[in-house]
Amino acid sequence: MRAAAIFGLGCSPKNLKAFQTDETIDWRVGVPSATDQLDIILLFGGDGTMHRQLSQLVKLKLPVLIVPVGSGNDFARALGIRGVRDSLAAWQRFCGEQNNVRAIDLGVITPVSLEDAGMARATDEPPRYFCSVAGIGLDAEVSCLANKLPRWLRRHGGYALTLAPTIFRFAPFPTKIMTADDAGIWVVRSNQPTILAAFANTSVYGGGMKIAPHAQMDDGHLDVCVIGGIDPFKLACMFPTVYFGRHLRLPEVGYFQAARLRVETEAPLEIYADGEYVCRTPAEIGVHGGALKMLTL
């Protein structure tokens, strides 16, 4: 078998040694340019590392095993892989039976420009994939600030630490979210002052918060969670409930599914996905079904 290893920030070939017990496997380091001489890719890192490699991984169409050693590992958690030990178990199963490969969806973000006639057209920027959750508003603000923290602090609750003070200074912003029906006609699903809008391929983000508790990675849809204008104190009290998905009970929280949607804001706002900056609104967000093959336990 032939395998490639991709190392994220803070990782090195030392992380690979536990996976190299079989001397018959031919190992290569780095992102491969073609698939004709490889059978699998091991990616050592977290959500950011995964996010930055998605375009190439989709092109290669090879099975991927994530080894969660990054500062944020929500995507691995969504796959049921909570640590290096789980990755080793998935690796050993693949080496023996190769029956633990799962095809999953990816989200796709395409920046658009609004013309005078009110029609949105795609820009020249290429679409960007995301594996977990994309968001605007409070979510994007917190992701931006959390990325400035030291890696060790981000790994140990940095998102939650940044979120707490940000809640009390973040104001709702006018936002319109539309979904496309079967005929391709845009239908307004949310048009209100908004604190946060999350577009989820997986149920968790931000260190384990269940922002979209019903999200599935292989159903061809994104789960959309919209938090409207809400008193900052109430929002702060609501924050712990997100870890259990109980925020959906509040009247200020909207939740629906969509395969394709468009988000527009009164002023351009940053969109972050998998904790990384992608582009500014307006944008279309959709799903690439079965785009990636991932190893599971």
Contacts in CASP RR format, 6 or more apart in sequence:
PFRMAT RR
TARGET T0000
AUTHOR 0000-0000-0000
METHOD contacts of the structure
MODEL  1
MRAAAIFGLGCSPKNLKAFQTDETIDWRVGVPSATDQLDIILLFGGDGTM
HRQLSQLVKLKLPVLIVPVGSGNDFARALGIRGVRDSLAAWQRFCGEQNN
VRAIDLGVITPVSLEDAGMARATDEPPRYFCSVAGIGLDAEVSCLANKLP
RWLRRHGGYALTLAPTIFRFAPFPTKIMTADDAGIWVVRSNQPTILAAFA
NTSVYGGGMKIAPHAQMDDGHLDVCVIGGIDPFKLACMFPTVYFGRHLRL
PEVGYFQAARLRVETEAPLEIYADGEYVCRTPAEIGVHGGALKMLTL
1 22 0 8 1.000
1 24 0 8 1.000
1 25 0 8 1.000
1 26 0 8 1.000
1 39 0 8 1.000
1 40 0 8 1.000
1 95 0 8 1.000
2 25 0 8 1.000
2 26 0 8 1.000
2 28 0 8 1.000
2 37 0 8 1.000
2 38 0 8 1.000
2 39 0 8 1.000
2 40 0 8 1.000
3 25 0 8 1.000
3 26 0 8 1.000
3 27 0 8 1.000
3 28 0 8 1.000
3 38 0 8 1.000
3 39 0 8 1.000
3 40 0 8 1.000
3 41 0 8 1.000
3 42 0 8 1.000
4 27 0 8 1.000
4 28 0 8 1.000
4 29 0 8 1.000
4 30 0 8 1.000
4 31 0 8 1.000
4 32 0 8 1.000
4 38 0 8 1.000
4 40 0 8 1.000
4 41 0 8 1.000
4 42 0 8 1.000
5 13 0 8 1.000
5 16 0 8 1.000
5 19 0 8 1.000
5 27 0 8 1.000
5 28 0 8 1.000
5 29 0 8 1.000
5 30 0 8 1.000
5 41 0 8 1.000
5 42 0 8 1.000
5 43 0 8 1.000
5 44 0 8 1.000
6 30 0 8 1.000
6 31 0 8 1.000
6 41 0 8 1.000
6 42 0 8 1.000
6 43 0 8 1.000
6 44 0 8 1.000
6 49 0 8 1.000
6 53 0 8 1.000
7 13 0 8 1.000
7 15 0 8 1.000
7 29 0 8 1.000
7 30 0 8 1.000
7 44 0 8 1.000
7 45 0 8 1.000
8 43 0 8 1.000
8 44 0 8 1.000
8 45 0 8 1.000
8 46 0 8 1.000
8 49 0 8 1.000
8 70 0 8 1.000
9 45 0 8 1.000
9 49 0 8 1.000
9 70 0 8 1.000
9 151 0 8 1.000
10 70 0 8 1.000
10 151 0 8 1.000
11 44 0 8 1.000
11 45 0 8 1.000
11 69 0 8 1.000
11 70 0 8 1.000
13 29 0 8 1.000
15 44 0 8 1.000
15 67 0 8 1.000
15 69 0 8 1.000
15 84 0 8 1.000
16 27 0 8 1.000
16 42 0 8 1.000
16 44 0 8 1.000
18 84 0 8 1.000
18 88 0 8 1.000
19 42 0 8 1.000
19 67 0 8 1.000
19 88 0 8 1.000
19 91 0 8 1.000
20 27 0 8 1.000
22 95 0 8 1.000
25 95 0 8 1.000
28 38 0 8 1.000
31 53 0 8 1.000
31 56 0 8 1.000
32 38 0 8 1.000
32 41 0 8 1.000
32 60 0 8 1.000
32 62 0 8 1.000
34 60 0 8 1.000
35 60 0 8 1.000
35 61 0 8 1.000
35 62 0 8 1.000
38 60 0 8 1.000
38 62 0 8 1.000
39 62 0 8 1.000
39 63 0 8 1.000
40 62 0 8 1.000
40 63 0 8 1.000
40 64 0 8 1.000
40 65 0 8 1.000
40 94 0 8 1.000
40 295 0 8 1.000
41 57 0 8 1.000
41 60 0 8 1.000
41 62 0 8 1.000
41 63 0 8 1.000
41 64 0 8 1.000
41 65 0 8 1.000
42 64 0 8 1.000
42 65 0 8 1.000
42 67 0 8 1.000
42 91 0 8 1.000
43 49 0 8 1.000
43 50 0 8 1.000
43 53 0 8 1.000
43 64 0 8 1.000
43 65 0 8 1.000
43 66 0 8 1.000
43 67 0 8 1.000
44 67 0 8 1.000
44 69 0 8 1.000
45 66 0 8 1.000
45 67 0 8 1.000
45 68 0 8 1.000
45 69 0 8 1.000
45 70 0 8 1.000
45 73 0 8 1.000
46 66 0 8 1.000
46 68 0 8 1.000
46 69 0 8 1.000
46 70 0 8 1.000
46 71 0 8 1.000
46 72 0 8 1.000
46 73 0 8 1.000
46 75 0 8 1.000
46 76 0 8 1.000
47 70 0 8 1.000
47 72 0 8 1.000
47 73 0 8 1.000
47 74 0 8 1.000
47 75 0 8 1.000
47 131 0 8 1.000
47 132 0 8 1.000
47 274 0 8 1.000
47 275 0 8 1.000
47 276 0 8 1.000
48 70 0 8 1.000
48 72 0 8 1.000
48 274 0 8 1.000
48 275 0 8 1.000
48 276 0 8 1.000
49 70 0 8 1.000
50 66 0 8 1.000
50 75 0 8 1.000
50 131 0 8 1.000
50 274 0 8 1.000
51 129 0 8 1.000
51 130 0 8 1.000
51 131 0 8 1.000
51 273 0 8 1.000
51 274 0 8 1.000
51 275 0 8 1.000
51 276 0 8 1.000
52 276 0 8 1.000
54 106 0 8 1.000
54 129 0 8 1.000
54 130 0 8 1.000
54 131 0 8 1.000
54 292 0 8 1.000
55 126 0 8 1.000
55 128 0 8 1.000
55 129 0 8 1.000
57 64 0 8 1.000
57 292 0 8 1.000
58 106 0 8 1.000
58 129 0 8 1.000
58 288 0 8 1.000
58 291 0 8 1.000
58 292 0 8 1.000
61 293 0 8 1.000
62 293 0 8 1.000
63 94 0 8 1.000
63 101 0 8 1.000
63 293 0 8 1.000
63 294 0 8 1.000
63 295 0 8 1.000
64 292 0 8 1.000
64 293 0 8 1.000
64 294 0 8 1.000
64 295 0 8 1.000
65 87 0 8 1.000
65 90 0 8 1.000
65 91 0 8 1.000
65 94 0 8 1.000
65 294 0 8 1.000
65 295 0 8 1.000
66 75 0 8 1.000
66 76 0 8 1.000
66 79 0 8 1.000
66 81 0 8 1.000
66 87 0 8 1.000
66 294 0 8 1.000
66 295 0 8 1.000
67 76 0 8 1.000
67 83 0 8 1.000
67 84 0 8 1.000
67 87 0 8 1.000
68 76 0 8 1.000
68 77 0 8 1.000
68 81 0 8 1.000
68 82 0 8 1.000
68 83 0 8 1.000
68 84 0 8 1.000
68 87 0 8 1.000
69 84 0 8 1.000
70 151 0 8 1.000
70 155 0 8 1.000
71 151 0 8 1.000
71 152 0 8 1.000
71 154 0 8 1.000
71 155 0 8 1.000
72 154 0 8 1.000
72 155 0 8 1.000
72 206 0 8 1.000
72 207 0 8 1.000
73 83 0 8 1.000
73 207 0 8 1.000
74 132 0 8 1.000
74 133 0 8 1.000
74 202 0 8 1.000
74 204 0 8 1.000
74 205 0 8 1.000
74 206 0 8 1.000
74 207 0 8 1.000
74 208 0 8 1.000
75 131 0 8 1.000
75 132 0 8 1.000
75 202 0 8 1.000
75 274 0 8 1.000
76 82 0 8 1.000
76 83 0 8 1.000
76 87 0 8 1.000
77 204 0 8 1.000
77 207 0 8 1.000
77 208 0 8 1.000
78 132 0 8 1.000
78 202 0 8 1.000
78 203 0 8 1.000
78 204 0 8 1.000
78 217 0 8 1.000
79 102 0 8 1.000
79 217 0 8 1.000
79 294 0 8 1.000
79 296 0 8 1.000
80 86 0 8 1.000
80 296 0 8 1.000
80 297 0 8 1.000
81 87 0 8 1.000
81 90 0 8 1.000
81 296 0 8 1.000
81 297 0 8 1.000
86 297 0 8 1.000
89 297 0 8 1.000
90 100 0 8 1.000
90 295 0 8 1.000
90 296 0 8 1.000
90 297 0 8 1.000
91 295 0 8 1.000
93 99 0 8 1.000
93 100 0 8 1.000
93 295 0 8 1.000
93 297 0 8 1.000
94 100 0 8 1.000
94 101 0 8 1.000
94 295 0 8 1.000
100 295 0 8 1.000
100 296 0 8 1.000
100 297 0 8 1.000
101 293 0 8 1.000
101 294 0 8 1.000
101 295 0 8 1.000
101 296 0 8 1.000
102 218 0 8 1.000
102 293 0 8 1.000
102 294 0 8 1.000
102 295 0 8 1.000
102 296 0 8 1.000
103 218 0 8 1.000
103 289 0 8 1.000
103 290 0 8 1.000
103 292 0 8 1.000
103 293 0 8 1.000
104 131 0 8 1.000
104 201 0 8 1.000
104 217 0 8 1.000
104 218 0 8 1.000
104 290 0 8 1.000
104 291 0 8 1.000
104 292 0 8 1.000
104 293 0 8 1.000
104 294 0 8 1.000
105 201 0 8 1.000
105 217 0 8 1.000
105 218 0 8 1.000
105 219 0 8 1.000
105 220 0 8 1.000
105 287 0 8 1.000
105 288 0 8 1.000
105 289 0 8 1.000
105 290 0 8 1.000
105 291 0 8 1.000
106 129 0 8 1.000
106 130 0 8 1.000
106 131 0 8 1.000
106 201 0 8 1.000
106 287 0 8 1.000
106 288 0 8 1.000
106 289 0 8 1.000
106 290 0 8 1.000
106 291 0 8 1.000
106 292 0 8 1.000
107 129 0 8 1.000
107 130 0 8 1.000
107 131 0 8 1.000
107 134 0 8 1.000
107 199 0 8 1.000
107 201 0 8 1.000
107 222 0 8 1.000
107 273 0 8 1.000
107 285 0 8 1.000
107 286 0 8 1.000
107 287 0 8 1.000
107 288 0 8 1.000
107 291 0 8 1.000
108 127 0 8 1.000
108 128 0 8 1.000
108 129 0 8 1.000
108 130 0 8 1.000
108 285 0 8 1.000
108 286 0 8 1.000
108 287 0 8 1.000
108 288 0 8 1.000
109 127 0 8 1.000
109 128 0 8 1.000
109 129 0 8 1.000
109 130 0 8 1.000
109 134 0 8 1.000
109 271 0 8 1.000
109 273 0 8 1.000
109 278 0 8 1.000
109 279 0 8 1.000
109 283 0 8 1.000
109 284 0 8 1.000
109 285 0 8 1.000
109 286 0 8 1.000
110 122 0 8 1.000
110 125 0 8 1.000
110 127 0 8 1.000
110 128 0 8 1.000
110 283 0 8 1.000
110 284 0 8 1.000
110 285 0 8 1.000
110 286 0 8 1.000
111 122 0 8 1.000
111 123 0 8 1.000
111 125 0 8 1.000
111 279 0 8 1.000
111 280 0 8 1.000
111 282 0 8 1.000
111 283 0 8 1.000
112 120 0 8 1.000
112 121 0 8 1.000
112 122 0 8 1.000
112 123 0 8 1.000
112 262 0 8 1.000
112 282 0 8 1.000
112 283 0 8 1.000
112 284 0 8 1.000
113 120 0 8 1.000
113 121 0 8 1.000
113 123 0 8 1.000
113 282 0 8 1.000
114 120 0 8 1.000
114 264 0 8 1.000
114 282 0 8 1.000
115 121 0 8 1.000
120 262 0 8 1.000
120 264 0 8 1.000
120 282 0 8 1.000
120 284 0 8 1.000
122 284 0 8 1.000
125 279 0 8 1.000
128 273 0 8 1.000
128 278 0 8 1.000
128 279 0 8 1.000
129 288 0 8 1.000
129 291 0 8 1.000
130 201 0 8 1.000
130 273 0 8 1.000
130 274 0 8 1.000
130 278 0 8 1.000
131 201 0 8 1.000
131 202 0 8 1.000
131 274 0 8 1.000
131 292 0 8 1.000
132 200 0 8 1.000
132 201 0 8 1.000
132 202 0 8 1.000
132 204 0 8 1.000
132 205 0 8 1.000
132 273 0 8 1.000
132 274 0 8 1.000
133 139 0 8 1.000
133 198 0 8 1.000
133 199 0 8 1.000
133 200 0 8 1.000
133 201 0 8 1.000
133 202 0 8 1.000
133 205 0 8 1.000
133 211 0 8 1.000
133 212 0 8 1.000
133 273 0 8 1.000
133 274 0 8 1.000
134 198 0 8 1.000
134 199 0 8 1.000
134 200 0 8 1.000
134 271 0 8 1.000
134 272 0 8 1.000
134 273 0 8 1.000
134 274 0 8 1.000
134 278 0 8 1.000
134 285 0 8 1.000
135 196 0 8 1.000
135 197 0 8 1.000
135 198 0 8 1.000
135 199 0 8 1.000
135 271 0 8 1.000
135 272 0 8 1.000
135 273 0 8 1.000
136 175 0 8 1.000
136 194 0 8 1.000
136 196 0 8 1.000
136 197 0 8 1.000
136 263 0 8 1.000
136 265 0 8 1.000
136 269 0 8 1.000
136 270 0 8 1.000
136 271 0 8 1.000
136 272 0 8 1.000
136 281 0 8 1.000
137 170 0 8 1.000
137 173 0 8 1.000
137 194 0 8 1.000
137 195 0 8 1.000
137 196 0 8 1.000
137 197 0 8 1.000
137 269 0 8 1.000
137 270 0 8 1.000
138 163 0 8 1.000
138 166 0 8 1.000
138 167 0 8 1.000
138 170 0 8 1.000
138 195 0 8 1.000
138 196 0 8 1.000
138 227 0 8 1.000
139 196 0 8 1.000
139 197 0 8 1.000
139 198 0 8 1.000
139 272 0 8 1.000
140 269 0 8 1.000
140 270 0 8 1.000
140 271 0 8 1.000
140 272 0 8 1.000
141 166 0 8 1.000
141 170 0 8 1.000
142 159 0 8 1.000
142 162 0 8 1.000
142 163 0 8 1.000
142 166 0 8 1.000
143 159 0 8 1.000
143 272 0 8 1.000
143 275 0 8 1.000
143 276 0 8 1.000
143 277 0 8 1.000
144 270 0 8 1.000
144 272 0 8 1.000
144 277 0 8 1.000
145 162 0 8 1.000
145 166 0 8 1.000
146 154 0 8 1.000
146 158 0 8 1.000
146 159 0 8 1.000
146 162 0 8 1.000
146 275 0 8 1.000
147 154 0 8 1.000
147 275 0 8 1.000
147 276 0 8 1.000
149 158 0 8 1.000
149 161 0 8 1.000
149 162 0 8 1.000
153 161 0 8 1.000
157 207 0 8 1.000
159 206 0 8 1.000
159 207 0 8 1.000
159 209 0 8 1.000
160 206 0 8 1.000
160 207 0 8 1.000
163 239 0 8 1.000
164 236 0 8 1.000
164 239 0 8 1.000
167 232 0 8 1.000
167 235 0 8 1.000
167 236 0 8 1.000
167 239 0 8 1.000
168 232 0 8 1.000
168 236 0 8 1.000
170 195 0 8 1.000
170 232 0 8 1.000
172 193 0 8 1.000
172 194 0 8 1.000
172 195 0 8 1.000
172 228 0 8 1.000
172 229 0 8 1.000
172 230 0 8 1.000
173 193 0 8 1.000
173 194 0 8 1.000
173 265 0 8 1.000
173 266 0 8 1.000
173 267 0 8 1.000
173 269 0 8 1.000
174 192 0 8 1.000
174 193 0 8 1.000
174 194 0 8 1.000
174 265 0 8 1.000
174 266 0 8 1.000
175 190 0 8 1.000
175 191 0 8 1.000
175 192 0 8 1.000
175 193 0 8 1.000
175 194 0 8 1.000
175 197 0 8 1.000
175 226 0 8 1.000
175 263 0 8 1.000
175 264 0 8 1.000
175 265 0 8 1.000
175 266 0 8 1.000
176 188 0 8 1.000
176 190 0 8 1.000
176 191 0 8 1.000
176 263 0 8 1.000
176 264 0 8 1.000
176 265 0 8 1.000
177 188 0 8 1.000
177 189 0 8 1.000
177 190 0 8 1.000
177 191 0 8 1.000
177 197 0 8 1.000
177 224 0 8 1.000
177 226 0 8 1.000
177 261 0 8 1.000
177 262 0 8 1.000
177 263 0 8 1.000
177 264 0 8 1.000
178 186 0 8 1.000
178 187 0 8 1.000
178 188 0 8 1.000
178 189 0 8 1.000
178 261 0 8 1.000
178 262 0 8 1.000
178 263 0 8 1.000
178 264 0 8 1.000
179 186 0 8 1.000
179 187 0 8 1.000
179 189 0 8 1.000
179 256 0 8 1.000
179 258 0 8 1.000
179 260 0 8 1.000
179 261 0 8 1.000
179 262 0 8 1.000
180 186 0 8 1.000
180 187 0 8 1.000
180 258 0 8 1.000
180 259 0 8 1.000
180 260 0 8 1.000
180 261 0 8 1.000
180 262 0 8 1.000
181 187 0 8 1.000
186 262 0 8 1.000
189 224 0 8 1.000
189 256 0 8 1.000
189 258 0 8 1.000
189 261 0 8 1.000
190 197 0 8 1.000
190 226 0 8 1.000
190 254 0 8 1.000
192 226 0 8 1.000
192 228 0 8 1.000
192 229 0 8 1.000
193 228 0 8 1.000
193 229 0 8 1.000
194 226 0 8 1.000
194 227 0 8 1.000
194 228 0 8 1.000
194 229 0 8 1.000
195 227 0 8 1.000
195 228 0 8 1.000
195 229 0 8 1.000
195 230 0 8 1.000
195 235 0 8 1.000
196 225 0 8 1.000
196 226 0 8 1.000
196 227 0 8 1.000
196 228 0 8 1.000
197 224 0 8 1.000
197 225 0 8 1.000
197 226 0 8 1.000
197 227 0 8 1.000
197 263 0 8 1.000
198 205 0 8 1.000
198 211 0 8 1.000
198 212 0 8 1.000
198 224 0 8 1.000
198 225 0 8 1.000
198 226 0 8 1.000
199 222 0 8 1.000
199 223 0 8 1.000
199 224 0 8 1.000
199 261 0 8 1.000
199 263 0 8 1.000
199 285 0 8 1.000
200 211 0 8 1.000
200 212 0 8 1.000
200 215 0 8 1.000
200 222 0 8 1.000
200 223 0 8 1.000
200 224 0 8 1.000
200 225 0 8 1.000
201 215 0 8 1.000
201 217 0 8 1.000
201 222 0 8 1.000
201 287 0 8 1.000
202 212 0 8 1.000
202 215 0 8 1.000
202 217 0 8 1.000
203 210 0 8 1.000
203 211 0 8 1.000
203 212 0 8 1.000
203 213 0 8 1.000
203 214 0 8 1.000
203 215 0 8 1.000
203 223 0 8 1.000
204 210 0 8 1.000
204 211 0 8 1.000
205 211 0 8 1.000
205 275 0 8 1.000
208 243 0 8 1.000
209 242 0 8 1.000
209 243 0 8 1.000
210 242 0 8 1.000
210 243 0 8 1.000
210 244 0 8 1.000
210 245 0 8 1.000
211 225 0 8 1.000
211 242 0 8 1.000
211 245 0 8 1.000
211 247 0 8 1.000
212 223 0 8 1.000
212 224 0 8 1.000
212 225 0 8 1.000
212 255 0 8 1.000
213 245 0 8 1.000
213 248 0 8 1.000
214 223 0 8 1.000
214 255 0 8 1.000
215 222 0 8 1.000
215 223 0 8 1.000
218 289 0 8 1.000
218 290 0 8 1.000
220 259 0 8 1.000
220 287 0 8 1.000
220 289 0 8 1.000
221 257 0 8 1.000
221 258 0 8 1.000
221 259 0 8 1.000
221 287 0 8 1.000
222 257 0 8 1.000
222 258 0 8 1.000
222 259 0 8 1.000
222 261 0 8 1.000
222 285 0 8 1.000
222 286 0 8 1.000
222 287 0 8 1.000
223 255 0 8 1.000
223 256 0 8 1.000
223 257 0 8 1.000
224 254 0 8 1.000
224 255 0 8 1.000
224 256 0 8 1.000
224 257 0 8 1.000
224 258 0 8 1.000
224 261 0 8 1.000
225 247 0 8 1.000
225 248 0 8 1.000
225 253 0 8 1.000
225 254 0 8 1.000
225 255 0 8 1.000
226 253 0 8 1.000
226 254 0 8 1.000
226 255 0 8 1.000
227 235 0 8 1.000
227 247 0 8 1.000
227 252 0 8 1.000
227 253 0 8 1.000
227 254 0 8 1.000
228 252 0 8 1.000
228 253 0 8 1.000
228 254 0 8 1.000
229 252 0 8 1.000
230 238 0 8 1.000
230 250 0 8 1.000
230 252 0 8 1.000
238 247 0 8 1.000
238 250 0 8 1.000
241 247 0 8 1.000
241 249 0 8 1.000
247 253 0 8 1.000
248 254 0 8 1.000
248 255 0 8 1.000
258 286 0 8 1.000
259 286 0 8 1.000
259 287 0 8 1.000
260 284 0 8 1.000
260 285 0 8 1.000
260 286 0 8 1.000
260 287 0 8 1.000
261 284 0 8 1.000
261 285 0 8 1.000
261 286 0 8 1.000
262 282 0 8 1.000
262 283 0 8 1.000
262 284 0 8 1.000
262 285 0 8 1.000
263 271 0 8 1.000
263 281 0 8 1.000
263 282 0 8 1.000
263 283 0 8 1.000
263 285 0 8 1.000
264 281 0 8 1.000
264 282 0 8 1.000
265 281 0 8 1.000
265 282 0 8 1.000
268 280 0 8 1.000
268 281 0 8 1.000
268 282 0 8 1.000
269 280 0 8 1.000
269 281 0 8 1.000
270 277 0 8 1.000
270 279 0 8 1.000
270 280 0 8 1.000
271 277 0 8 1.000
271 278 0 8 1.000
271 279 0 8 1.000
271 280 0 8 1.000
271 281 0 8 1.000
271 283 0 8 1.000
272 278 0 8 1.000
END
